[in-house]
Amino acid sequence: MNYNAIDLNWHEINTVFLDMDGTLLDLHFDNHFWLEHLPVRLAAQRGATPDEVRTYLHQRYTEMEGTLEWYCLDYWQNHLGTDLVALKHEVADRIQIRAHVERFLESLHKRGKRVVLLTNAHQKSVGMKFGYVALEQYFDHIITSHSLGLPKEHPDFWQKLSEVEVYDPAHSLFIDDNLHVLRAAQAHGVKYLLAIHQPDSQQPPKDTQEFTAVECYTQLMSGIE
């Protein structure tokens, strides 16, 4: 399938910030784990029905959404009283790299771009996933929002980021599947912003509103290969 090229001024871009889940990796693993697998396993542990657990979890997810705790594996492990990392390993075959991601990352390095993973995922989740997919070696810096104490949605996130990663917003590209996160980056002056057309391969494409969306990473190869 041919996709329309996304025109970027690569001569202006020095740093490429990349989200992980839904951006480099298929979001299907996370959605399946939190919405399907976890309710079933918790129900078996507690003598409840999966629907009862699913209803409870949905309420808690909604209350916590957008906070650092929402993304925190330690928080949910303590709250639910179960080993979430062990449960994630049970469905790890669903952890998949999006098409042409590795080729894209290799191209960035050949062009001398600084490549930074910028994720809300907890450190334990990042480490667990990198045990199954060989992406870690492509990054010059791996930064989780937990290490900064703010989620990427927070208005002060990018200022906090500058304390651990030197970058120029006018010469940076950021790709993320979360529109709230992209808007926070936009408010801070990050010049080049791209969303993801279909973060979960098993779900319909999403409306990325004011942001240009990546359907396939081959769209970004023009000008860097």
N, C-alpha and C positions, 0 to 999 in steps of 0.2 A: 504493500500500500504506500502511495506517495503522499507525503504531508507537506504543506506549504512551509517554506523556510521562515523562521523568525529572524528578522534583521536586527542584529545587535552591533554596536560599534565596539568590536573587540579591542581596538587600539586604545580605547578609553577605559577599559575594564582591567583593573589590577587584581582585585580580590573577588572570588566567587564564594558566596555563602550558600550552603545547601541544607535544607531540612532532610530528615531521614524518612520517617514513616509517611507514606502517601506521596513522597517526592522521589526518593531514590529506591525505596522499597514499596512493594504493593501493600496498600493499607488493608487488604483482605485478611491478612494474618491477625492484625489487631482487632478489627471489627469482629471476626469470628471468635477470637479468644474472649473478649469482654462481653459480647452479646449472646454468644451461644455456648462455648465450651465451659466458661467459668460458672454460669448459672447451673448447668447440668452437674458439674463436679461438686459445687457447694450444696446443691440439693441432695446429692447422695450422702454427703458428709453429715447433713443436718436433719435428714428425714423429712425434708420438705419437697414440694414439687418444683421443677425448673421454672414454671411460670410464676410461682410465688417469689422465688429468688430473683427472677428477672425483673419483676415489678419493683421489688425493693432496690435493686441495683440501679434501675433506671431513675428512680427518685433521687438516689444519692449522686449519681452521675450529673444529673441536672443541677442539683444544689452546688456541686463542686466545680462545675465547668468553668474553665478559664483561669482557675487558681493554680498555684504551683503544686498544691496537694493533689489536685485532679490528675496530674501527671506523675505523682510520686509513688513508686512501687512500695517503698517502705510504709508510707501512709496506708495504702490499701491492704498490705499484708497484715499490719497491726489491726486495722479496722475489721478485717474479715477473719483474722485468725487462721490464715492458711498460707502455705508456701506457694506464692504465685509464680516464682521462677520455675519451680518444679512442674507446675501445671502448664506453663508455657512450653516447656520442653516436650510435653505430650503431643502438641500440635505443631511442632517446629518445622514439619515438612511444608507448611504453608508460607514460610518466610521465603519470599522471592524478590530478586532484584528486578527492577523494571527494565524493559528492553532497551538495549544500547547505552545503558548507564555507564558501564565500564569503559566503553569506547569513548564516551563523552569525557569522563574523568581523565583518561589517558591523554586525550587531546589537549585538555586544559594544562596539564603538566608540561607537555611538549611545547606549548606556547608560553611557558613560564608564569602562568597565573598562580596566585596563592589560593589554595582550595581549603575551605573551612567548613566542617560539619557543625551546624548550629541547630540543636534539637531540644525540644521540650521533654524528650524521653529521659527517663531516669537512667543513671549510670549503669545500673544492673541490667536494664533492658538493652542498652547499647552493647554492653559486653556479651550478653547472651546471644543477641542477633549476629554479632560479628564472629561468633563461634560457628555460625552456619553459613554465612555469606562472606566472601573474601573482598571486603571493601575498605577495611581499616587502613591499608597501606597507601591509599590514594589521598589521604588528608594530611595537610600540613599542621592542622590544629583541630582537635575535637573538643567542642564546648557544649556542655549541657546547661540548660537554664537553671538546674538545681545548684550548679557550682557558682552561679551568680546570684542566686536567691530571688530571682524574678522570672516569671514566665515571659515568653517572647511577645505576648500580647500587651505587656505592661508599658506604659508611656516612657518609663525610664530605662527600659531594657537596653536600648542601643547605646545610651550613655554609659551604662554599667559595663557593657561589652568592651567599650574603648579602653577600659582599665586593664584588660587582659589580652586584647587583640588590636594592634594598630591598623587602622584602615581609614580610607577617605570615602565617605558616603557617595560623593560625586563620581567615584571611580570603582563602585562596587555593584555587583549583580547578586540578587537574592532570589532564590526559587523556593517556594513553599506552597503547600496545598491549603493552608488556613488563611482565609481572607482577612480575619481580624489581625493576624500576625503581619500580613503584608501591609495593612494600613498603618500599623504602628511603625513599620520600617519606613513607609512613605512619609509619615509625619516627621521622622527624624532626618529626612533628606536623602535616603538611599535612592539613587537615580534609576537603576535598572531593576525592575521587579517583574517576576513571572509567576503565574499560578499553574496548577496542574488540572488538566481537563478531566481526567478520570482517576482519582487517587486509589479507589478500590476497583480492581478489574472485574469484580463480580456485581458491581452496582452501576447504575446509570451515570453518565457524565454529570458533572456539577456545573451550575451557572457561576462562572467566575467574575461576573459583573464587569467592573471597570478594568480588570486585569487581563492582559493577553495570557492565554493558557498554552502550556506545552502538552501536545498530544503524544509526541514521540521525541526522544532526544536527538534523533537525526535532524530535526528541525533547527537545531542549534549548531550543527557542524559547519555550516557555511561560514567561512571566515576564520575558522580555527584549525581546520585540517589542511 
